[in-house]
Amino acid sequence: MSETTSETITASVSYLQGRWQEADWYRALTLNERLALLRTTPFPPTLDALEAEALARAQQRLQRWKELPALSEEEGRFAARLALDGLDEEELLLLLGEPAEVLRARCPTPPTWLLALSEAFSPTAGPHDNGEEAETVCSSPLPGLEEGSHTRSFLHPFLPLIRRARRKLAAGLRELARRSLSFSFDAERVLDLLARNIPGLLLPSISRAIVLELHVARVQGRLQGATSEERFQYFLEQLSEREATLDFLQEYVVLARLVTETLERWVCRSLELLERLTDDWPLICATFLTNGEAGSLCEIHQGAGDLHRNGQSVILLRWDSGFRLVYKPRSLAIDRHFQELLAWMNERGFSPPLRTLTVLDRGHYGWVEFVQARHCSSREEIERFYLRQGAYLALLYALEASDFHAENIIAAGEYPMLIDLETLFLPQINPEVLQAQGAPGLEAIGHSVLRVGLLPQRLWSNQEGEGIDMSGLGGQPGQLSPRPVPTWKGTGTDEMRLTNERVELPVKENRPRLNDQDINVLDYSQCIIEGFTRAYRLLMAQRSELLETYLPRFADAEVRCVLRPTRIYTQLLVDSLHPNVLRDALDRDRLFDRLWATTERLPYLVPLIPAERRDLWRGDVPVFTTTAASTDLFTSEGERLSAFFSEPGLDVVRRRLAELSELDLEKQLWIIRASFTSMIDATTPQSYTRLELHPARTSPTLERLLAAASAIGNRLRQFALYQGEYVGWLGVTPVNDREWHLLPADGDLYNGLAGIALFLAYLGHLTGEQRHTELARMALRTIQQQIMRRKYFPRAYGIGAFNGLGSLIYLFCHLGALWREPALYRQAEELVPSLLAKVEQDQVYDVIGGAAGAIAALLCLQRVSPSPETLAAAVRCGEHLLSHAQPQAQGGCGWPTTRQPVALAGFAHGNAGIALYLMQLAQVSGETRFAEMARAALAYERTLFSPSRQNWLDLRQRPPSSGASQPVGEKYMVAWCHGAPGVALSRLALLSLLDDQERLTEEIKAGLRTTLTQGFGLNHSLCHGDLGNLDILITAARLLPGETFAEHIPRIAAALLENMEHQGWVCGVPFGVETPGLMTGLAGAGFALLRLASPERVPSVLLLSPPAEHSTPAA
């Protein structure tokens, strides 16, 4: 190092002595801080200044940064990330590689936090250990750890910092107490009340690094003690020695900075609270204490919500008289005006009346009445509670609200109380962003009652397990965390460790209880619907007064804009406390670059990232605000992003109120009913509405069948969601074996756009009505846009014929044939390489989502547009099935999966469907190995036949869940997906492929007899309903003309037509809720009606038949 550099270092550390002069501390400087220092250097260094070893290490770190999934999934993303900070790659490489000594030399004065840290640990600051003070600080429960001496000891190493913070706070409190005239308090008592919040502030930050060092000490044999508990205590005693603590802090310099700055903010926020309390006490007494005295302050609970704006949070205060008060560090103008609106609704006759909250708005902060949760004492009170919830849902929908989840509602007897109102009047983000995605369903959800957050919605559901419902109406007890969460094990021992496991979630106070008993919200769903309808119509009738008198009051009210889910921020904060990112601030900066993950889809997030990083660095959940009448966005520090929104929230609400109508009410009521499906266990039979079938008095004429199908087409048109040239729908969709969710229709055939488009295309073809064809073309255009936008297909997108790429290939084949457009065959062929690339990932194998369905779709394409590549892909799928077939003890083979460890019978998920398409592949390819495997699959499936039930066993196992048990006894279904009808359909198609005619015919007759006796009176769906079973009878009548099955078709069809006219459409989803999709919804019912009307022109989608007529492109 040069003499000049040495002199610079000496000058920069003259404030500090001893080990505080060492360069390691400067590794806690963030990327932006280092860059700012670099830019102020008169002669900035270049990469040539780095030694070879440092340069190599920097290059490795740079490569790791580039490989962060959030930055590597799109070309140019990393460069955009650098550009946002005014960086180039060479500068970042330099900062990653330069020694800490150079960084220290560049810093003109030590950072404030380092001065505070050195002051706290100064020998003149007092003894390092003080058991009495530790007892005082740590006497409150410590979140995430068991209570006991070992948990208190976690804070012992940090007592010098805590002591320093207490001294500063004590001095400030004494000064406030001295000059306060209206509010007298004991400064020492209040200091102790505030200090009880320290464990909750610090433990999440320090615990993981301490436990990691415990492991290191144990592995290195440095612990002493006869027992695991003694060795743990020995470790903490050693760590609490001054030099050991400083070694620890110097190793985890980022943690040292975080703890120091956290305590500094705690002092500031605590003094701010007490200053505002003393200043406002006369107003508080006049507003909240109209009768009696408050008494002495006895509890201060800081952190009653997320931290925002430099450590600010909601604070709960309690006095010994029982008086309680809520402090909120934000403007409460919107809360105040909302209470005025509730009073107005009561005055206009809404019943039961809504309770208002007392609010004292003080500009940048305010005070709110404390709401105590209480139980109900009668069912009438519960009914009134949910009538009010319905009213709140209507009002919040009208006010463009969001984020009303379980934590923001308290059940105070029969009154639901909304306790956080900052997310009303949400402004409009540029609609072109969503239009570019071709996702009208997403936009529709964003402007429906579902966005409010009150209605049940399960988050994080997937094929492997159930999600959680934390909505304002949900949050039911017994829910497990959707993913494993860090959980301490072996606390108080030298084997203490952090494990990941699912834990039961705490129950919030949003749900009413009847005499301390939990209630089922679904029992009161009609109350919610009634309350919503009453309030909606009141708002519609009184909209003029609302628009002219009440809405303008909200114009300048501050509203919060939740532009990312809060859970993303909280997860980042948790991950940012991992020891691996606490040694060098650049590692923590790299972790925060996970914020870039969604910017390709949501580009408006990019300019927010610098502010988000600043907030996250402080341990805050980032917060952004605007005012109801503004299009500007403000960061937590007040930085303005001009014209960030395309339309202010106030204008959006004005438009919403103007658009209130009976048609919109009908749509929103459908969404409410559909959302309730996510609250139930869909495996229970009582979840489904059954049909009330009676002998028909009319016949199913061609005209009636086409009219009924057209009515369904019209209903789909009525509920279609238009977005420019794209269209979408919302639908109730199965997410796993036990859950259904209300979601935007995806692109697939089962419940998505492909299935809806297929029905509408055939409806237009048979009726000649162009409007149906045009809607089908819009759906196709939307699918094409989604394909183009995805560029590649995620792992979760399968290859099957109903869920996955196979479904798109199947759709393109049919539309190409129906519309005489061979170009659609080309588009289908363009998907074949993507499908082929995903074959190895397939672990379900079946017709719905796996290789068997892929074979069916590829053979359909081979039929309409033969090519060696398509056939080769089908063969590859067949080989995948061969390589994963497992011999079964009963004989034959099957395809168990992770989700279903027992090989299944049936068409959709079992051997009936797999065997059929293996046999078809054998015929087309001429390869007998596929036929042999098909016979083995049939051999196993035959072992599951029950002669007494004339059906095949349903061996599906329910996925594990909280409190769920496996059903006892044998199970049988009578549907296409599982059971006799689907098996019979498979055997019907195999008649022309196998020479085992007698046995196949026996199985067909057994399956169809069971279908006729047990397969009707279910619902109107194709997958597991009456129209699917009737469709199978149509196929039987065509393939077995000598049998009597055809005689039953007119009778059943007539009964179903009359049932639809009287009972309405009953879809194959919980409660029979209308849903648009093909296999469980309206499109499938319509398709079945078309097939009844013209079976020679409408092929069986249940059999994945190719088009009845097709145009083969010229060679």
Secondary structure, 3 states (H helix, E strand, C coil): CCHHHHHHHHHHCCCCCHHHHCHHHHHHCCHHHHHHHHHCCCCCCCHHHCCHHHHHHHHHHHHHHHCCHHHHCCCCHHHHHHHHCCCCHHHHHHHHHCCHHHHHHHCCCCCHHHHHHHHHCCHHHCCCCCHHHHHHHCCCCCCCCCCCHHHHHCCHHHHHHHHHHHHHHHHHHHHHHHHCCCCCCCHHHHHHHHHCCHHHHHHHHHHHHHHHHHHHHHHCCCCCCCCHHHHHHHHHHHHCCHHHHHHHHHHCHHHHHHHHHHHHHHHHHHHHHHHHHHHHHHHHHHHHCCCCCCCCEEEEECCCCCCECCCECCEEEEECCCCEEEEECCCCHHHHHHHHHHHHHHHCCCCCCCCCCCEEECCCCEEEECCCCECECCHHHHHHHHHHHHHHHHHHHHCCCCCCEHHHEEEECCEEEECCCCCCCCCECCHHHHHHHCCHHHHHHHCCHHHHCCCCCEECCECCECCEECECCCCCCCCECCCCEEEEECCCCCCCEEEEECCECCCCCCCCEECCEECCHHHHHHHHHHHHHHHHHHHHHCHHHHHHHHHHHHCCCEEECCCCCHHHHHHHHHHCCCHHHCCCHHHHHHHHHHHHHHCCCCHHHHHHHHHHHHHHHCCCCCCCEEECCCCCEECCCCCEECCCCCECHHHHHHHHHHHCCHHHHHHHHHHHHHHHHHHCCCCCHHHCCCCCCCCCCCCCCHHHHHHHHHHHHHHHHHCCEEECCEEECEEEEECCCCCEEEEECCCCCCCCHHHHHHHHHHHHHHHCCHHHHHHHHHHHHHHHHHHHHHCCCCCCCCECCCCEHHHHHHHHHHHHHHCCCCHHHHHHHHHHHHHHHHHHHCCCCCCCCCHHHHHHHHHHHHHHCCCHHHHHHHHHHHHHHHHHCEECCCCCEECCCCCCCCCCCCCCCCHHHHHHHHHHHHHHHCCHHHHHHHHHHHHHHHCCEECCCCEECCCCCCCCCCCCCCCCCCCCCECCCCEHHHHHHHHHHHCCCCCCHHHHHHHHHHHHHHHHHHCCCCCCCCCCCHHHHHHHHHHHHHHCCCCCHHHHHHHHHHHHHHHHHHHCCCCCCHHHCCCCCCCCCHHHHHHHHHHHHCCCCCCCCCCCCCCCCCCCCCC
